[in-house]
Amino acid sequence: GIVDGLRTADEVIDLLNFFRIKYKVLLLCDNDAARLAIERGYSSKLSYMSKTRQIHLGWIPLYLWTINAQVSRISTHFNLSDMFTKVLPIQKLQEFLEWIGLVTPPEHIKCG
């Protein structure tokens, strides 16, 4: 999750910089071990990442500093990224979809 998010953020930031659009980066994480690791640049629990994800944890705090990003904790209940990374109960998925503006059409206008 967090590494993929940073890689995607890097691509978006390149575009924003190209078009000279001002931005602010807030990185939200519901995993305390991951959040502390990215703030500190090290974690014995996550040391496997350098092999399995081809990224060294020490790079992350430096990168966050260069883009002036803030790291904060988010409750798992409100972590929208879970809908892309986990199997969720249908009620939770529907809740997340409504939060981002995607709603299921009423039964009488469904296609198919």
C-alpha positions in Angstrom: 0.0 0.0 0.0 2.2 2.8 1.2 5.0 2.2 -1.3 2.7 2.0 -4.3 1.0 5.1 -3.1 4.3 7.0 -2.9 5.2 5.8 -6.4 1.9 7.0 -7.8 2.2 10.3 -5.8 5.6 10.9 -7.4 4.1 10.6 -10.9 1.2 13.0 -10.0 3.7 15.4 -8.4 5.8 15.5 -11.6 2.6 16.5 -13.5 1.7 19.1 -11.0 5.2 20.6 -11.1 5.2 20.5 -14.9 2.0 22.6 -15.0 3.2 24.7 -12.1 0.2 23.8 -9.9 0.7 24.3 -6.2 -0.1 21.4 -4.0 0.1 20.0 -0.5 0.7 16.3 0.3 -0.9 14.7 3.3 -0.1 11.0 3.6 -2.7 9.1 5.6 -1.9 5.7 7.0 -4.0 3.4 9.2 -1.1 1.0 10.1 1.0 2.3 13.0 4.0 0.1 12.2 4.1 1.4 8.6 3.5 5.0 9.7 6.3 4.9 12.2 8.6 3.2 9.8 8.1 5.9 7.1 8.6 8.6 9.7 11.8 7.1 11.0 13.2 5.4 7.9 13.6 2.1 9.6 11.6 -0.8 11.0 12.8 -4.3 12.0 9.3 -5.5 11.3 9.3 -4.1 7.8 12.9 -4.7 6.8 11.8 -7.3 4.2 10.5 -4.4 2.0 13.9 -3.7 0.5 13.8 -7.2 -1.0 10.1 -7.8 -1.8 9.1 -4.2 -2.8 12.5 -3.0 -4.2 12.5 0.0 -1.9 14.6 1.0 1.1 12.7 2.4 4.0 15.4 5.0 4.5 14.5 6.6 1.2 10.9 7.4 2.3 11.5 10.1 4.9 13.9 11.8 2.6 11.4 11.7 -0.2 8.6 13.0 2.0 10.8 15.9 3.1 11.6 16.8 -0.5 7.9 17.1 -1.3 7.1 18.7 2.0 4.6 16.0 2.9 2.9 15.4 6.2 2.2 12.0 7.6 -0.9 11.4 9.8 -2.8 8.5 11.1 -6.3 7.7 9.8 -8.8 5.4 11.4 -9.3 2.2 9.5 -13.0 3.0 9.4 -12.3 6.1 7.2 -9.4 4.7 5.1 -10.8 4.8 1.6 -7.8 3.1 0.1 -8.9 -0.1 1.6 -11.4 -0.5 -1.2 -8.5 -0.9 -3.6 -6.4 -3.2 -1.4 -8.8 -5.4 0.5 -11.8 -7.6 0.2 -14.5 -5.6 2.0 -18.0 -6.5 3.1 -20.5 -5.2 0.5 -21.9 -2.6 3.0 -18.5 -1.1 3.6 -17.7 -1.0 -0.1 -21.0 0.7 -0.8 -20.3 3.2 2.0 -16.8 4.0 0.5 -18.3 4.4 -3.0 -20.9 6.9 -1.7 -18.1 8.8 0.1 -16.3 9.4 -3.2 -19.5 10.1 -5.1 -20.1 6.8 -6.8 -23.5 5.5 -6.0 -25.4 2.5 -7.2 -28.3 3.6 -9.4 -31.8 2.8 -8.2 -33.1 -0.6 -9.2 -35.6 0.8 -11.8 -32.8 2.4 -13.9 -30.2 -0.4 -13.8 -29.1 -1.7 -17.1 -29.0 -5.4 -18.0 
